[in-house]
């Protein structure tokens, strides 16, 4: 019997539903190395980042996932996981997580 954290459940819901949205996603996810997930950020042009799955448990990354849920729900328009923030914000979060 395991204990599930609410943030982990939220992350799994977002990822499962967004990865199952289109056949195009299957092609995209095939290019993602094991242990990583692809996220897209940017105001006008979406840039793809590979993020370690271990970041999903981190509160700062979960805040970004909540923003994605608020903006898109669980139905992302492109089938991929889009985080509605500027590229610099994601880079800042990743930088902080790498240091810890």
C-alpha positions, 0 to 999 in steps of 0.5 A: 500500500503506497501513499500518494502525494496530491501534487504527484497525482496532479502531475500524472493526470496532466501527463497521462491525458496530454500524452494520450490526446493525439497520435502526433504525441506518440511520435513526440514521446518516442523522441524523449529519453527515458526519465524525461518529459517534453514540455513546451513554453513561450509566449508566441513561439513554443520552445521544447525542453526536456525535463527530468521526471524527478522534477514532478515532485518539486513544489516549484515545478508543480506550481508550473503544472497548476498554471498549465491546468488552469490555462488548458485543463487536461486538454492541451491543444497540441497534445503536448504539455504546454506550460503557459509561462515565459521561457526565462521562468522555466529556466529559472525553476530548472536552475534552482532545482539543479542547485538543490 
